[in-house]
Amino acid sequence: MPKICFLGAGSTVFAINVLGDCLLVDSLKGSHITLVDIDPDRLEVSRSAIENLNRTVKGGARIESYLAEDASKALENADYVVNAIQVGGYEPSTVLDFEIPKKYGLRQTIGDTLGIGGIFRGLRTIPVMLKYCQLIEKHAPDALLLNYTNPMAIVTGAILKGTSVRAVGLCHSVQSCARHLCAELDMPHDDLQWRIAGINHQGWLLEISRHGQDLYPEIKRRAELPEYKHKDAVRFEIMKWFGFYVTESSEHSSEYVPWFIKQRAPELIQRFGIPLDEYPRRCIAQIKGWEALKTKLLSNESLTHQRTEEYASYIFDAIETGRPYVFGGNVLNSGLITNLPTDACVEVMCLADRNGITPTYVGALPPQCAALNRTNINVQELTIEAALTRRKEHIYQAALLDPHTAAELTIDEIVSLCNDLLEAHAAYLPEYS
C-alpha cells in the first residue's frame, strides 16, 4: 500500500480534509501516513484527529507523526508527499507583511500570492521547501509532491526549477470557478462544460456552456445588472474589459492588478467592495477558534468525514488504479500555453493515471489575457530567481515590476520597503548578496 507524507500537518483542518479523503478511498486503505510539523502541540492534535477518523471509517492506515527535524524518517520511501507548510505563521510574518507596507501607504487584502506580501511569503517558503526537496531526492526519489502552499506559482516554480522532485501545484479555485460564477448570477449550474487555462489565481474561464449552449452572453449581461454587479465586482470589471472571467476571488484579484487599490482614489475601495486586511482578519478568527476546535478534536467523540473536492485523493487513486482523473494543475510551461513564457509556472488541465501527471496542451490564450498574465509572471519569475540565486537585486526587481506596488510607490520607496521587510524577516530568510 502507498506511503503518504503530509508536510505542515499542523494545518489541522486541511490535513483532516485531505487525509480523511484518502481514508475513504479503496485503493488507499491501509496506507502508511506520516505527519510532519514544527509545532508539537498542533501535530499531536492532527495525529489524534486522523487516528480517530481512521478508526471510524475503518481506513486501516498506519499513522505516525514526526517533528520537522525528523522529516527524513517521515519521507523515507514515500510514494506521495503533500505540502501545506506556512513559514513564519501569522505572527510574526503575516503581520509584518501587512503592517510594514502600510507605513508606505501600500494596502493589501490577502498578500499570499502576488504583491509585496506574496513576494516575501515566497522568499520565506522557498528555502524551506528546497531543504525538504533535498530530503525527498535522497529518501524518496520517485515520490510525487503535491504543493498546496501559496504563493502557488512561485513555490511550485521554484521546486520544479531548483530540484529534481516530481511536483504539481494544486489550488481550489479551478474546480469551483464555473459553478460559483453561475450560482452568483442565479443561473443553473448542472451539466456545465468549461475550459480554464492561465496562471494560478489568474486562470481564465475560456469557455463555459450548459447542455451545449454558450453561457457567456447571458453571464456578461447579468454581470452588468445592479442586482448582481456588486457581488463579484472586481472579477466582473476584469471580465468587462478583458472578455473572460478569472478563477480567483475579487479580494484576491484586486491586488494582482494596478487599478483597484489606490491611495489617490479611495472611493474605489467602497465601489468594488474591496476588503483591505482581509487575510489578517481570517487569521485572527481562526486563532480565536483554535482552542474550541482543539478540544473537540481531542475528545473521545468519533469524528466523521465525507469526501471533499480536494484533488489529492483523486490523483492518488488515479495513479494507483489507472482510472484517469482530470484536474487543474500548476506545472512548468513546456509549450503548453504558446503565448506565455517558456518555463513559467502555468495552470492547465492535467491528466492523472498510472503514468503520473500529464499536462494538456492549450495553445494561445486570447492576447489580452496572456498580456495580463505576463505582468504577474514577471514578478513570479524574479522572486524565484532571487530565491535560487540569493541575489538581492532580483527582490527589488520583483517588487518594482509588481503591478499594484508599482502603481502606488516610487522606485526609492519600493527599495526602502524591501529593505525594511528583509530586516524584519531576517530570522526566516537566508543571506542575500
DOROVO-244232 format. One record per residue (C-alpha): residue number from 1; residue in three letters; x, y, z. Coordinates in nm, 3 decimals, decimal comma, padded with zeros to 5 digits. Layout:
residues N
<seq NUM; type ALA; u X; v Y; w Z>;
...
This chain:
residues 433
<seq 1; type MET; u 00,000; v 00,000; w 00,000>;
<seq 2; type PRO; u 00,119; v 00,356; w -00,066>;
<seq 3; type LYS; u 00,302; v 00,578; w 00,180>;
<seq 4; type ILE; u 00,171; v 00,936; w 00,208>;
<seq 5; type CYS; u 00,372; v 01,205; w 00,388>;
<seq 6; type PHE; u 00,198; v 01,530; w 00,486>;
<seq 7; type LEU; u 00,428; v 01,831; w 00,542>;
<seq 8; type GLY; u 00,268; v 02,105; w 00,752>;
<seq 9; type ALA; u 00,026; v 01,869; w 00,924>;
<seq 10; type GLY; u -00,034; v 02,134; w 01,190>;
<seq 11; type SER; u -00,276; v 02,281; w 00,935>;
<seq 12; type THR; u -00,520; v 02,051; w 01,109>;
<seq 13; type VAL; u -00,845; v 02,116; w 00,925>;
<seq 14; type PHE; u -00,678; v 02,090; w 00,586>;
<seq 15; type ALA; u -00,489; v 01,775; w 00,689>;
<seq 16; type ILE; u -00,816; v 01,618; w 00,804>;
<seq 17; type ASN; u -00,981; v 01,701; w 00,472>;
<seq 18; type VAL; u -00,702; v 01,565; w 00,253>;
<seq 19; type LEU; u -00,614; v 01,260; w 00,459>;
<seq 20; type GLY; u -00,975; v 01,193; w 00,557>;
<seq 21; type ASP; u -01,050; v 01,173; w 00,185>;
<seq 22; type CYS; u -00,767; v 00,921; w 00,142>;
<seq 23; type LEU; u -00,901; v 00,703; w 00,423>;
<seq 24; type LEU; u -01,230; v 00,667; w 00,233>;
<seq 25; type VAL; u -01,075; v 00,550; w -00,097>;
<seq 26; type ASP; u -01,045; v 00,175; w -00,151>;
<seq 27; type SER; u -00,711; v 00,195; w -00,332>;
<seq 28; type LEU; u -00,563; v 00,399; w -00,045>;
<seq 29; type LYS; u -00,698; v 00,199; w 00,251>;
<seq 30; type GLY; u -00,417; v 00,055; w 00,458>;
<seq 31; type SER; u -00,179; v 00,336; w 00,358>;
<seq 32; type HIS; u 00,117; v 00,437; w 00,571>;
<seq 33; type ILE; u 00,055; v 00,802; w 00,661>;
<seq 34; type THR; u 00,327; v 01,019; w 00,816>;
<seq 35; type LEU; u 00,262; v 01,367; w 00,954>;
<seq 36; type VAL; u 00,530; v 01,636; w 00,983>;
<seq 37; type ASP; u 00,517; v 01,976; w 01,154>;
<seq 38; type ILE; u 00,732; v 02,217; w 01,355>;
<seq 39; type ASP; u 00,466; v 02,261; w 01,629>;
<seq 40; type PRO; u 00,440; v 01,956; w 01,858>;
<seq 41; type ASP; u 00,104; v 02,066; w 02,001>;
<seq 42; type ARG; u -00,070; v 02,107; w 01,666>;
<seq 43; type LEU; u 00,099; v 01,795; w 01,533>;
<seq 44; type GLU; u -00,045; v 01,590; w 01,818>;
<seq 45; type VAL; u -00,393; v 01,729; w 01,758>;
<seq 46; type SER; u -00,373; v 01,636; w 01,390>;
<seq 47; type ARG; u -00,241; v 01,289; w 01,469>;
<seq 48; type SER; u -00,516; v 01,226; w 01,723>;
<seq 49; type ALA; u -00,790; v 01,350; w 01,488>;
<seq 50; type ILE; u -00,670; v 01,143; w 01,193>;
<seq 51; type GLU; u -00,631; v 00,834; w 01,413>;
<seq 52; type ASN; u -00,989; v 00,894; w 01,525>;
<seq 53; type LEU; u -01,111; v 00,919; w 01,165>;
<seq 54; type ASN; u -00,909; v 00,613; w 01,070>;
<seq 55; type ARG; u -01,092; v 00,408; w 01,334>;
<seq 56; type THR; u -01,434; v 00,548; w 01,244>;
<seq 57; type VAL; u -01,411; v 00,486; w 00,869>;
<seq 58; type LYS; u -01,205; v 00,166; w 00,905>;
<seq 59; type GLY; u -00,929; v 00,309; w 00,689>;
<seq 60; type GLY; u -00,673; v 00,056; w 00,809>;
<seq 61; type ALA; u -00,396; v 00,316; w 00,786>;
<seq 62; type ARG; u -00,075; v 00,320; w 00,989>;
<seq 63; type ILE; u -00,027; v 00,675; w 01,115>;
<seq 64; type GLU; u 00,294; v 00,823; w 01,254>;
<seq 65; type SER; u 00,391; v 01,179; w 01,342>;
<seq 66; type TYR; u 00,733; v 01,345; w 01,329>;
<seq 67; type LEU; u 00,868; v 01,684; w 01,418>;
<seq 68; type ALA; u 01,031; v 01,864; w 01,126>;
<seq 69; type GLU; u 01,384; v 01,775; w 01,238>;
<seq 70; type ASP; u 01,295; v 01,409; w 01,179>;
<seq 71; type ALA; u 01,135; v 01,466; w 00,839>;
<seq 72; type SER; u 01,380; v 01,229; w 00,670>;
<seq 73; type LYS; u 01,221; v 00,937; w 00,858>;
<seq 74; type ALA; u 00,873; v 01,052; w 00,759>;
<seq 75; type LEU; u 00,975; v 01,083; w 00,394>;
<seq 76; type GLU; u 01,163; v 00,753; w 00,368>;
<seq 77; type ASN; u 01,025; v 00,560; w 00,068>;
<seq 78; type ALA; u 00,719; v 00,786; w 00,042>;
<seq 79; type ASP; u 00,508; v 00,748; w -00,271>;
<seq 80; type TYR; u 00,327; v 01,077; w -00,226>;
<seq 81; type VAL; u 00,408; v 01,399; w -00,041>;
<seq 82; type VAL; u 00,153; v 01,670; w 00,034>;
<seq 83; type ASN; u 00,289; v 02,015; w 00,120>;
<seq 84; type ALA; u 00,088; v 02,265; w 00,326>;
<seq 85; type ILE; u 00,355; v 02,449; w 00,525>;
<seq 86; type GLN; u 00,341; v 02,815; w 00,621>;
<seq 87; type VAL; u 00,676; v 02,966; w 00,710>;
<seq 88; type GLY; u 00,664; v 03,238; w 00,975>;
<seq 89; type GLY; u 00,297; v 03,194; w 01,060>;
<seq 90; type TYR; u 00,053; v 03,473; w 01,132>;
<seq 91; type GLU; u 00,292; v 03,617; w 01,389>;
<seq 92; type PRO; u 00,538; v 03,748; w 01,313>;
<seq 93; type SER; u 00,540; v 03,709; w 00,937>;
<seq 94; type THR; u 00,188; v 03,782; w 00,812>;
<seq 95; type VAL; u 00,161; v 04,079; w 01,047>;
<seq 96; type LEU; u 00,490; v 04,216; w 00,914>;
<seq 97; type ASP; u 00,384; v 04,160; w 00,552>;
<seq 98; type PHE; u 00,082; v 04,384; w 00,611>;
<seq 99; type GLU; u 00,195; v 04,639; w 00,869>;
<seq 100; type ILE; u 00,529; v 04,743; w 00,719>;
<seq 101; type PRO; u 00,384; v 04,822; w 00,372>;
<seq 102; type LYS; u 00,109; v 05,024; w 00,543>;
<seq 103; type LYS; u 00,378; v 05,268; w 00,661>;
<seq 104; type TYR; u 00,440; v 05,343; w 00,294>;
<seq 105; type GLY; u 00,069; v 05,374; w 00,217>;
<seq 106; type LEU; u 00,058; v 05,034; w 00,045>;
<seq 107; type ARG; u -00,253; v 04,833; w 00,137>;
<seq 108; type GLN; u -00,332; v 04,467; w 00,067>;
<seq 109; type THR; u -00,622; v 04,226; w 00,100>;
<seq 110; type ILE; u -00,469; v 03,875; w 00,115>;
<seq 111; type GLY; u -00,098; v 03,916; w 00,042>;
<seq 112; type ASP; u -00,020; v 03,548; w -00,017>;
<seq 113; type THR; u 00,015; v 03,520; w -00,395>;
<seq 114; type LEU; u 00,148; v 03,838; w -00,555>;
<seq 115; type GLY; u 00,223; v 04,188; w -00,436>;
<seq 116; type ILE; u 00,484; v 04,265; w -00,174>;
<seq 117; type GLY; u 00,323; v 04,015; w 00,065>;
<seq 118; type GLY; u 00,333; v 03,737; w -00,192>;
<seq 119; type ILE; u 00,696; v 03,811; w -00,280>;
<seq 120; type PHE; u 00,815; v 03,786; w 00,081>;
<seq 121; type ARG; u 00,596; v 03,487; w 00,160>;
<seq 122; type GLY; u 00,764; v 03,317; w -00,137>;
<seq 123; type LEU; u 01,112; v 03,419; w -00,024>;
<seq 124; type ARG; u 01,045; v 03,269; w 00,321>;
<seq 125; type THR; u 00,893; v 02,949; w 00,188>;
<seq 126; type ILE; u 01,125; v 02,850; w -00,097>;
<seq 127; type PRO; u 01,440; v 02,785; w 00,114>;
<seq 128; type VAL; u 01,243; v 02,557; w 00,349>;
<seq 129; type MET; u 01,089; v 02,369; w 00,058>;
<seq 130; type LEU; u 01,427; v 02,326; w -00,110>;
<seq 131; type LYS; u 01,553; v 02,156; w 00,206>;
<seq 132; type TYR; u 01,252; v 01,926; w 00,212>;
<seq 133; type CYS; u 01,308; v 01,853; w -00,156>;
<seq 134; type GLN; u 01,669; v 01,757; w -00,085>;
<seq 135; type LEU; u 01,532; v 01,500; w 00,160>;
<seq 136; type ILE; u 01,282; v 01,378; w -00,099>;
<seq 137; type GLU; u 01,559; v 01,344; w -00,359>;
<seq 138; type LYS; u 01,760; v 01,136; w -00,113>;
<seq 139; type HIS; u 01,494; v 00,929; w 00,064>;
<seq 140; type ALA; u 01,200; v 00,915; w -00,181>;
<seq 141; type PRO; u 01,331; v 00,998; w -00,529>;
<seq 142; type ASP; u 01,025; v 00,857; w -00,705>;
<seq 143; type ALA; u 00,769; v 01,039; w -00,490>;
<seq 144; type LEU; u 00,512; v 01,278; w -00,633>;
<seq 145; type LEU; u 00,487; v 01,608; w -00,444>;
<seq 146; type LEU; u 00,153; v 01,789; w -00,437>;
<seq 147; type ASN; u 00,210; v 02,152; w -00,341>;
<seq 148; type TYR; u -00,083; v 02,336; w -00,181>;
<seq 149; type THR; u 00,126; v 02,618; w -00,030>;
<seq 150; type ASN; u 00,097; v 02,977; w -00,155>;
<seq 151; type PRO; u 00,231; v 03,166; w -00,336>;
<seq 152; type MET; u 00,145; v 02,872; w -00,561>;
<seq 153; type ALA; u 00,321; v 02,966; w -00,885>;
<seq 154; type ILE; u 00,629; v 03,096; w -00,704>;
<seq 155; type VAL; u 00,674; v 02,796; w -00,473>;
<seq 156; type THR; u 00,584; v 02,531; w -00,733>;
<seq 157; type GLY; u 00,800; v 02,702; w -00,996>;
<seq 158; type ALA; u 01,098; v 02,713; w -00,760>;
<seq 159; type ILE; u 01,061; v 02,342; w -00,676>;
<seq 160; type LEU; u 01,041; v 02,245; w -01,042>;
<seq 161; type LYS; u 01,333; v 02,469; w -01,143>;
<seq 162; type GLY; u 01,556; v 02,414; w -00,841>;
<seq 163; type THR; u 01,518; v 02,041; w -00,774>;
<seq 164; type SER; u 01,459; v 01,707; w -00,948>;
<seq 165; type VAL; u 01,142; v 01,636; w -00,749>;
<seq 166; type ARG; u 00,829; v 01,545; w -00,946>;
<seq 167; type ALA; u 00,576; v 01,804; w -00,839>;
<seq 168; type VAL; u 00,248; v 01,967; w -00,932>;
<seq 169; type GLY; u 00,077; v 02,263; w -00,764>;
<seq 170; type LEU; u -00,288; v 02,239; w -00,665>;
<seq 171; type CYS; u -00,539; v 02,516; w -00,591>;
<seq 172; type HIS; u -00,908; v 02,515; w -00,504>;
<seq 173; type SER; u -01,004; v 02,792; w -00,743>;
<seq 174; type VAL; u -01,021; v 02,593; w -01,067>;
<seq 175; type GLN; u -01,275; v 02,324; w -00,979>;
<seq 176; type SER; u -01,518; v 02,570; w -00,820>;
<seq 177; type CYS; u -01,491; v 02,858; w -01,068>;
<seq 178; type ALA; u -01,764; v 02,783; w -01,323>;
<seq 179; type ARG; u -02,017; v 02,660; w -01,068>;
<seq 180; type HIS; u -01,952; v 02,960; w -00,842>;
<seq 181; type LEU; u -01,999; v 03,207; w -01,127>;
<seq 182; type CYS; u -02,334; v 03,059; w -01,228>;
<seq 183; type ALA; u -02,454; v 03,047; w -00,868>;
<seq 184; type GLU; u -02,357; v 03,414; w -00,817>;
<seq 185; type LEU; u -02,573; v 03,508; w -01,114>;
<seq 186; type ASP; u -02,866; v 03,280; w -01,023>;
<seq 187; type MET; u -02,806; v 03,063; w -01,328>;
<seq 188; type PRO; u -02,841; v 02,682; w -01,331>;
<seq 189; type HIS; u -02,508; v 02,508; w -01,279>;
<seq 190; type ASP; u -02,581; v 02,147; w -01,363>;
<seq 191; type ASP; u -02,422; v 01,982; w -01,669>;
<seq 192; type LEU; u -02,165; v 02,259; w -01,709>;
<seq 193; type GLN; u -01,883; v 02,222; w -01,958>;
<seq 194; type TRP; u -01,590; v 02,457; w -01,916>;
<seq 195; type ARG; u -01,226; v 02,516; w -02,007>;
<seq 196; type ILE; u -00,974; v 02,705; w -01,792>;
<seq 197; type ALA; u -00,610; v 02,796; w -01,851>;
<seq 198; type GLY; u -00,365; v 03,067; w -01,747>;
<seq 199; type ILE; u -00,170; v 03,104; w -01,425>;
<seq 200; type ASN; u -00,263; v 03,029; w -01,067>;
<seq 201; type HIS; u -00,526; v 03,270; w -00,928>;
<seq 202; type GLN; u -00,547; v 03,427; w -01,271>;
<seq 203; type GLY; u -00,666; v 03,137; w -01,481>;
<seq 204; type TRP; u -00,916; v 03,233; w -01,749>;
<seq 205; type LEU; u -01,256; v 03,072; w -01,790>;
<seq 206; type LEU; u -01,212; v 03,046; w -02,165>;
<seq 207; type GLU; u -01,535; v 02,858; w -02,235>;
<seq 208; type ILE; u -01,849; v 02,779; w -02,037>;
<seq 209; type SER; u -02,162; v 02,606; w -02,165>;
<seq 210; type ARG; u -02,463; v 02,415; w -02,035>;
<seq 211; type HIS; u -02,641; v 02,148; w -02,238>;
<seq 212; type GLY; u -02,413; v 02,261; w -02,522>;
<seq 213; type GLN; u -02,526; v 02,626; w -02,511>;
<seq 214; type ASP; u -02,264; v 02,901; w -02,466>;
<seq 215; type LEU; u -02,338; v 03,078; w -02,135>;
<seq 216; type TYR; u -02,104; v 03,374; w -02,175>;
<seq 217; type PRO; u -02,354; v 03,612; w -02,341>;
<seq 218; type GLU; u -02,602; v 03,570; w -02,055>;
<seq 219; type ILE; u -02,324; v 03,579; w -01,792>;
<seq 220; type LYS; u -02,198; v 03,911; w -01,925>;
<seq 221; type ARG; u -02,549; v 04,054; w -01,945>;
<seq 222; type ARG; u -02,632; v 03,965; w -01,586>;
<seq 223; type ALA; u -02,293; v 04,078; w -01,453>;
<seq 224; type GLU; u -02,385; v 04,435; w -01,556>;
<seq 225; type LEU; u -02,721; v 04,436; w -01,377>;
<seq 226; type PRO; u -02,740; v 04,633; w -01,049>;
<seq 227; type GLU; u -02,863; v 04,331; w -00,851>;
<seq 228; type TYR; u -02,550; v 04,131; w -00,944>;
<seq 229; type LYS; u -02,278; v 04,383; w -01,026>;
<seq 230; type HIS; u -02,172; v 04,433; w -00,662>;
<seq 231; type LYS; u -02,143; v 04,060; w -00,582>;
<seq 232; type ASP; u -01,812; v 03,994; w -00,755>;
<seq 233; type ALA; u -01,729; v 04,345; w -00,864>;
<seq 234; type VAL; u -01,356; v 04,318; w -00,936>;
<seq 235; type ARG; u -01,385; v 03,999; w -01,139>;
<seq 236; type PHE; u -01,686; v 04,133; w -01,328>;
<seq 237; type GLU; u -01,492; v 04,452; w -01,411>;
<seq 238; type ILE; u -01,195; v 04,247; w -01,538>;
<seq 239; type MET; u -01,436; v 04,035; w -01,745>;
<seq 240; type LYS; u -01,593; v 04,351; w -01,887>;
<seq 241; type TRP; u -01,261; v 04,481; w -02,019>;
<seq 242; type PHE; u -01,070; v 04,158; w -02,090>;
<seq 243; type GLY; u -01,361; v 03,943; w -02,205>;
<seq 244; type PHE; u -01,319; v 03,648; w -01,967>;
<seq 245; type TYR; u -01,377; v 03,564; w -01,601>;
<seq 246; type VAL; u -01,077; v 03,484; w -01,379>;
<seq 247; type THR; u -01,057; v 03,192; w -01,138>;
<seq 248; type GLU; u -00,973; v 03,365; w -00,812>;
<seq 249; type SER; u -01,195; v 03,581; w -00,591>;
<seq 250; type SER; u -01,236; v 03,955; w -00,619>;
<seq 251; type GLU; u -01,049; v 04,021; w -00,293>;
<seq 252; type HIS; u -00,751; v 03,828; w -00,432>;
<seq 253; type SER; u -00,776; v 03,965; w -00,785>;
<seq 254; type SER; u -00,788; v 04,327; w -00,671>;
<seq 255; type GLU; u -00,421; v 04,313; w -00,564>;
<seq 256; type TYR; u -00,288; v 04,143; w -00,880>;
<seq 257; type VAL; u -00,359; v 04,447; w -01,098>;
<seq 258; type PRO; u -00,295; v 04,823; w -01,065>;
<seq 259; type TRP; u -00,649; v 04,956; w -01,089>;
<seq 260; type PHE; u -00,848; v 04,895; w -00,771>;
<seq 261; type ILE; u -00,649; v 04,962; w -00,450>;
<seq 262; type LYS; u -00,525; v 05,318; w -00,486>;
<seq 263; type GLN; u -00,439; v 05,585; w -00,230>;
<seq 264; type ARG; u -00,540; v 05,864; w -00,467>;
<seq 265; type ALA; u -00,880; v 05,706; w -00,540>;
<seq 266; type PRO; u -01,008; v 05,569; w -00,208>;
<seq 267; type GLU; u -01,365; v 05,565; w -00,339>;
<seq 268; type LEU; u -01,271; v 05,255; w -00,542>;
<seq 269; type ILE; u -01,245; v 05,053; w -00,220>;
<seq 270; type GLN; u -01,616; v 05,106; w -00,149>;
<seq 271; type ARG; u -01,727; v 05,092; w -00,511>;
<seq 272; type PHE; u -01,569; v 04,750; w -00,567>;
<seq 273; type GLY; u -01,622; v 04,619; w -00,213>;
<seq 274; type ILE; u -01,251; v 04,554; w -00,152>;
<seq 275; type PRO; u -01,183; v 04,409; w 00,196>;
<seq 276; type LEU; u -00,848; v 04,556; w 00,296>;
<seq 277; type ASP; u -00,657; v 04,346; w 00,556>;
<seq 278; type GLU; u -00,888; v 04,051; w 00,488>;
<seq 279; type TYR; u -00,626; v 03,780; w 00,543>;
<seq 280; type PRO; u -00,518; v 03,904; w 00,889>;
<seq 281; type ARG; u -00,885; v 03,912; w 00,991>;
<seq 282; type ARG; u -00,926; v 03,549; w 00,882>;
<seq 283; type CYS; u -00,612; v 03,450; w 01,070>;
<seq 284; type ILE; u -00,733; v 03,617; w 01,390>;
<seq 285; type ALA; u -01,070; v 03,442; w 01,362>;
<seq 286; type GLN; u -00,901; v 03,104; w 01,311>;
<seq 287; type ILE; u -00,670; v 03,160; w 01,607>;
<seq 288; type LYS; u -00,967; v 03,251; w 01,829>;
<seq 289; type GLY; u -01,148; v 02,934; w 01,725>;
<seq 290; type TRP; u -00,849; v 02,704; w 01,762>;
<seq 291; type GLU; u -00,888; v 02,615; w 02,131>;
<seq 292; type ALA; u -01,253; v 02,513; w 02,087>;
<seq 293; type LEU; u -01,166; v 02,309; w 01,779>;
<seq 294; type LYS; u -00,869; v 02,152; w 01,956>;
<seq 295; type THR; u -01,088; v 02,043; w 02,249>;
<seq 296; type LYS; u -01,336; v 01,884; w 02,011>;
<seq 297; type LEU; u -01,070; v 01,703; w 01,810>;
<seq 298; type LEU; u -00,903; v 01,565; w 02,123>;
<seq 299; type SER; u -01,229; v 01,440; w 02,275>;
<seq 300; type ASN; u -01,340; v 01,078; w 02,264>;
<seq 301; type GLU; u -01,623; v 01,163; w 02,029>;
<seq 302; type SER; u -01,593; v 00,974; w 01,699>;
<seq 303; type LEU; u -01,519; v 01,200; w 01,404>;
<seq 304; type THR; u -01,694; v 01,152; w 01,072>;
<seq 305; type HIS; u -01,591; v 01,263; w 00,727>;
<seq 306; type GLN; u -01,739; v 01,296; w 00,380>;
<seq 307; type ARG; u -01,507; v 01,306; w 00,082>;
<seq 308; type THR; u -01,433; v 01,663; w -00,026>;
<seq 309; type GLU; u -01,346; v 01,805; w -00,367>;
<seq 310; type GLU; u -00,976; v 01,837; w -00,279>;
<seq 311; type TYR; u -00,776; v 01,697; w -00,567>;
<seq 312; type ALA; u -00,522; v 01,491; w -00,370>;
<seq 313; type SER; u -00,712; v 01,166; w -00,306>;
<seq 314; type TYR; u -00,847; v 01,159; w -00,662>;
<seq 315; type ILE; u -00,496; v 01,199; w -00,804>;
<seq 316; type PHE; u -00,355; v 00,927; w -00,578>;
<seq 317; type ASP; u -00,641; v 00,692; w -00,669>;
<seq 318; type ALA; u -00,592; v 00,755; w -01,041>;
<seq 319; type ILE; u -00,222; v 00,673; w -01,018>;
<seq 320; type GLU; u -00,284; v 00,363; w -00,804>;
<seq 321; type THR; u -00,569; v 00,222; w -01,015>;
<seq 322; type GLY; u -00,509; v 00,363; w -01,362>;
<seq 323; type ARG; u -00,858; v 00,519; w -01,367>;
<seq 324; type PRO; u -00,790; v 00,859; w -01,527>;
<seq 325; type TYR; u -00,870; v 01,181; w -01,346>;
<seq 326; type VAL; u -00,858; v 01,533; w -01,490>;
<seq 327; type PHE; u -00,773; v 01,832; w -01,270>;
<seq 328; type GLY; u -00,630; v 02,183; w -01,282>;
<seq 329; type GLY; u -00,260; v 02,172; w -01,203>;
<seq 330; type ASN; u 00,037; v 02,408; w -01,187>;
<seq 331; type VAL; u 00,332; v 02,297; w -01,399>;
<seq 332; type LEU; u 00,616; v 02,450; w -01,599>;
<seq 333; type ASN; u 00,515; v 02,581; w -01,940>;
<seq 334; type SER; u 00,675; v 02,345; w -02,190>;
<seq 335; type GLY; u 00,487; v 02,484; w -02,489>;
<seq 336; type LEU; u 00,150; v 02,422; w -02,325>;
<seq 337; type ILE; u 00,040; v 02,787; w -02,350>;
<seq 338; type THR; u 00,218; v 02,920; w -02,654>;
<seq 339; type ASN; u 00,196; v 03,292; w -02,579>;
<seq 340; type LEU; u 00,322; v 03,271; w -02,219>;
<seq 341; type PRO; u 00,695; v 03,245; w -02,137>;
<seq 342; type THR; u 00,866; v 02,907; w -02,157>;
<seq 343; type ASP; u 00,917; v 02,753; w -01,810>;
<seq 344; type ALA; u 00,680; v 02,997; w -01,642>;
<seq 345; type CYS; u 00,455; v 02,817; w -01,392>;
<seq 346; type VAL; u 00,118; v 02,788; w -01,567>;
<seq 347; type GLU; u -00,216; v 02,640; w -01,461>;
<seq 348; type VAL; u -00,367; v 02,397; w -01,713>;
<seq 349; type MET; u -00,583; v 02,089; w -01,706>;
<seq 350; type CYS; u -00,378; v 01,778; w -01,629>;
<seq 351; type LEU; u -00,442; v 01,404; w -01,653>;
<seq 352; type ALA; u -00,353; v 01,169; w -01,366>;
<seq 353; type ASP; u -00,322; v 00,795; w -01,435>;
<seq 354; type ARG; u -00,063; v 00,518; w -01,397>;
<seq 355; type ASN; u 00,182; v 00,730; w -01,596>;
<seq 356; type GLY; u 00,171; v 01,000; w -01,328>;
<seq 357; type ILE; u 00,076; v 01,357; w -01,424>;
<seq 358; type THR; u 00,042; v 01,464; w -01,788>;
<seq 359; type PRO; u -00,037; v 01,831; w -01,856>;
<seq 360; type THR; u -00,260; v 01,908; w -02,155>;
<seq 361; type TYR; u -00,189; v 02,143; w -02,445>;
<seq 362; type VAL; u -00,381; v 02,473; w -02,453>;
<seq 363; type GLY; u -00,233; v 02,674; w -02,740>;
<seq 364; type ALA; u -00,255; v 03,053; w -02,735>;
<seq 365; type LEU; u -00,464; v 03,242; w -02,483>;
<seq 366; type PRO; u -00,659; v 03,546; w -02,605>;
<seq 367; type PRO; u -00,383; v 03,809; w -02,641>;
<seq 368; type GLN; u -00,521; v 04,043; w -02,375>;
<seq 369; type CYS; u -00,542; v 03,757; w -02,125>;
<seq 370; type ALA; u -00,187; v 03,646; w -02,192>;
<seq 371; type ALA; u -00,070; v 04,006; w -02,158>;
<seq 372; type LEU; u -00,225; v 04,042; w -01,812>;
<seq 373; type ASN; u -00,083; v 03,703; w -01,706>;
<seq 374; type ARG; u 00,264; v 03,816; w -01,810>;
<seq 375; type THR; u 00,252; v 04,112; w -01,571>;
<seq 376; type ASN; u 00,214; v 03,861; w -01,287>;
<seq 377; type ILE; u 00,464; v 03,612; w -01,431>;
<seq 378; type ASN; u 00,731; v 03,884; w -01,428>;
<seq 379; type VAL; u 00,701; v 03,907; w -01,051>;
<seq 380; type GLN; u 00,687; v 03,531; w -01,002>;
<seq 381; type GLU; u 00,994; v 03,463; w -01,216>;
<seq 382; type LEU; u 01,208; v 03,727; w -01,047>;
<seq 383; type THR; u 01,106; v 03,611; w -00,699>;
<seq 384; type ILE; u 01,207; v 03,256; w -00,792>;
<seq 385; type GLU; u 01,534; v 03,388; w -00,937>;
<seq 386; type ALA; u 01,603; v 03,579; w -00,615>;
<seq 387; type ALA; u 01,542; v 03,271; w -00,401>;
<seq 388; type LEU; u 01,753; v 03,039; w -00,617>;
<seq 389; type THR; u 02,047; v 03,277; w -00,669>;
<seq 390; type ARG; u 02,032; v 03,465; w -00,335>;
<seq 391; type ARG; u 02,076; v 03,794; w -00,519>;
<seq 392; type LYS; u 01,902; v 04,090; w -00,355>;
<seq 393; type GLU; u 01,870; v 04,286; w -00,680>;
<seq 394; type HIS; u 01,611; v 04,035; w -00,802>;
<seq 395; type ILE; u 01,397; v 04,103; w -00,494>;
<seq 396; type TYR; u 01,397; v 04,473; w -00,580>;
<seq 397; type GLN; u 01,318; v 04,394; w -00,944>;
<seq 398; type ALA; u 01,028; v 04,166; w -00,850>;
<seq 399; type ALA; u 00,877; v 04,442; w -00,634>;
<seq 400; type LEU; u 00,943; v 04,713; w -00,894>;
<seq 401; type LEU; u 00,755; v 04,509; w -01,153>;
<seq 402; type ASP; u 00,466; v 04,416; w -00,928>;
<seq 403; type PRO; u 00,155; v 04,581; w -01,077>;
<seq 404; type HIS; u -00,003; v 04,702; w -00,751>;
<seq 405; type THR; u 00,319; v 04,803; w -00,574>;
<seq 406; type ALA; u 00,449; v 04,992; w -00,878>;
<seq 407; type ALA; u 00,117; v 05,174; w -00,920>;
<seq 408; type GLU; u 00,143; v 05,316; w -00,567>;
<seq 409; type LEU; u 00,511; v 05,372; w -00,483>;
<seq 410; type THR; u 00,824; v 05,527; w -00,631>;
<seq 411; type ILE; u 01,142; v 05,331; w -00,702>;
<seq 412; type ASP; u 01,308; v 05,469; w -00,388>;
<seq 413; type GLU; u 01,005; v 05,381; w -00,176>;
<seq 414; type ILE; u 00,991; v 05,026; w -00,314>;
<seq 415; type VAL; u 01,361; v 04,964; w -00,248>;
<seq 416; type SER; u 01,329; v 05,104; w 00,104>;
<seq 417; type LEU; u 01,020; v 04,889; w 00,169>;
<seq 418; type CYS; u 01,205; v 04,576; w 00,053>;
<seq 419; type ASN; u 01,497; v 04,661; w 00,282>;
<seq 420; type ASP; u 01,262; v 04,705; w 00,577>;
<seq 421; type LEU; u 01,098; v 04,370; w 00,508>;
<seq 422; type LEU; u 01,433; v 04,194; w 00,461>;
<seq 423; type GLU; u 01,542; v 04,321; w 00,801>;
<seq 424; type ALA; u 01,211; v 04,236; w 00,969>;
<seq 425; type HIS; u 01,201; v 03,882; w 00,824>;
<seq 426; type ALA; u 01,573; v 03,814; w 00,876>;
<seq 427; type ALA; u 01,507; v 03,514; w 01,104>;
<seq 428; type TYR; u 01,324; v 03,337; w 00,819>;
<seq 429; type LEU; u 01,547; v 03,436; w 00,527>;
<seq 430; type PRO; u 01,892; v 03,334; w 00,404>;
<seq 431; type GLU; u 02,164; v 03,589; w 00,337>;
<seq 432; type TYR; u 02,130; v 03,780; w 00,011>;
<seq 433; type SER; u 02,426; v 03,929; w -00,174>;
